[in-house]
């Protein structure tokens, strides 16, 4: 992105839902327009460690429903990875995410912090072949205000066609 900060990158996406019946409890089921912008910075810490920092801007836009409100999330994340050998990665991570929106009552209407959560976790990646990888991770939502506070276990298999 810049010659002065060569390991800084930026990505922005605008998502348009294709169905009117998407609102549900699941993160990927939002029926709103979504503008998602991410800023990444990584730094090597010696030969076997790497630090990745990420700042996000996630804005969900109401498509006309009376029950939906526009809101902004601003997650900040950090990942510390260790590479014990050429095929393995062990990582720990943390994330804090605030949610801002307009809240109103009979007296006034204000924009402000409505929810937040903090999560931490660890994981492991292993490259089985040059095209096939395995990933396992665990995360726990350790603090929360008006947001779900649970844990999550992920298992993933990735295939890269070369």
C-alpha positions in Angstrom: 0.0 0.0 0.0 2.8 2.4 0.8 6.6 2.4 0.4 6.9 3.8 3.9 4.7 1.0 5.4 5.2 -1.9 3.0 3.3 -4.5 5.1 0.1 -2.5 5.4 -2.8 -3.6 3.2 -6.4 -2.5 2.8 -9.5 -4.3 1.5 -13.1 -3.0 1.1 -16.2 -4.9 0.0 -19.9 -3.9 -0.4 -22.3 -6.8 -0.1 -25.8 -6.7 -1.6 -28.3 -9.4 -0.3 -30.2 -11.2 -3.0 -33.1 -12.4 -0.9 -35.7 -10.6 1.2 -35.9 -13.4 3.9 -32.3 -13.4 5.2 -32.6 -11.9 8.7 -31.8 -14.5 11.3 -29.7 -15.1 14.3 -26.7 -16.2 12.3 -23.9 -13.7 11.4 -23.9 -14.6 7.7 -27.7 -14.4 7.4 -28.0 -10.6 7.6 -30.5 -9.2 5.0 -28.9 -5.8 5.1 -26.5 -4.1 2.7 -23.1 -4.4 4.3 -19.9 -2.3 3.7 -16.9 -4.1 5.1 -13.5 -2.5 5.2 -10.4 -4.0 6.7 -6.9 -2.7 7.3 -4.1 -5.2 7.9 -0.6 -4.9 9.2 1.9 -7.7 9.7 5.4 -7.9 11.1 7.9 -10.6 11.4 9.2 -11.2 15.0 12.3 -13.2 14.3 12.4 -16.2 12.1 9.6 -18.2 13.7 7.0 -15.7 14.8 4.7 -13.2 13.1 2.3 -10.5 14.4 -0.8 -9.6 12.4 -3.0 -6.6 13.4 -6.4 -5.9 11.9 -8.8 -3.0 12.2 -12.2 -3.3 10.6 -15.1 -1.0 9.8 -18.4 -3.0 9.3 -21.5 -0.9 8.5 -24.8 -2.7 8.1 -27.5 -0.7 6.3 -31.3 -1.2 6.7 -33.1 -2.2 3.5 -36.4 -0.8 4.6 -37.6 -3.0 7.5 -39.0 -1.3 10.5 -37.3 -3.8 12.8 -33.7 -3.3 11.4 -31.4 -0.4 12.5 -28.3 0.7 10.8 -25.2 -0.1 12.9 -21.5 0.2 12.8 -19.0 -2.4 14.2 -15.4 -1.6 14.7 -13.5 -4.8 15.5 -9.8 -4.6 16.5 -7.9 -7.9 16.2 -4.4 -9.2 16.9 -2.9 -12.6 15.9 0.5 -14.0 17.1 1.6 -16.9 15.0 4.5 -19.4 15.6 5.9 -21.5 12.7 7.5 -24.6 14.4 8.2 -26.1 10.9 7.4 -25.4 7.3 4.0 -27.1 7.4 2.7 -26.0 10.8 1.3 -22.8 12.3 0.3 -22.3 15.9 -1.6 -19.1 16.7 -3.3 -17.1 19.5 -5.6 -14.2 18.9 -7.7 -11.6 20.6 -10.5 -9.3 19.3 -12.5 -6.5 20.8 -15.6 -5.3 18.8 -17.8 -2.4 19.6 -21.3 -1.8 18.0 -22.6 1.7 17.6 -26.1 2.6 16.6 -28.9 5.1 17.1 -30.9 4.5 20.2 -34.2 6.3 20.8 -36.8 6.6 23.5 -39.8 8.9 24.1 -37.5 11.8 25.0 -34.5 11.7 22.7 -32.5 10.0 20.0 -28.7 9.4 20.3 -25.9 7.7 18.4 -23.6 5.7 20.7 -22.1 2.5 21.9 -24.9 -0.1 22.3 -23.0 -3.5 22.5 -19.5 -4.9 22.6 -17.6 -8.2 23.1 -14.1 -9.3 23.6 -12.9 -12.8 22.5 -9.7 -14.7 22.7 -8.6 -18.0 21.3 -6.0 -20.3 19.9 -5.6 -22.5 16.9 -3.4 -24.7 14.7 -2.9 -25.0 11.0 -1.2 -27.9 9.2 -0.4 -28.1 5.5 -1.0 -31.7 4.6 0.0 -31.4 0.9 0.8 -28.4 -1.2 -2.9 -28.2 -2.1 -4.6 -29.5 1.1 -4.6 -27.8 4.6 -6.2 -28.5 7.9 -7.2 -25.9 10.5 -8.6 -26.1 14.0 -9.4 -23.3 16.4 -11.1 -22.4 19.6 -12.4 -19.0 20.7 -14.1 -17.9 23.8 -16.1 -14.7 24.2 -14.7 -13.7 27.5 -16.4 -10.3 28.0 -19.7 -9.0 26.6 -22.3 -6.3 27.0 -25.6 -7.0 25.2 -23.9 -9.3 22.8 -23.7 -13.1 22.9 -21.0 -14.5 25.1 -20.3 -18.1 24.1 -17.5 -20.2 22.8 -16.8 -21.5 19.3 -14.8 -24.5 18.0 -13.9 -24.6 14.3 -12.5 -27.4 12.1 -11.6 -26.6 8.5 -10.2 -28.3 5.5 -9.0 -26.1 2.7 -8.2 -27.1 -0.9 -6.2 -24.8 -3.2 -6.3 -25.8 -6.8 -3.0 -25.2 -8.4 
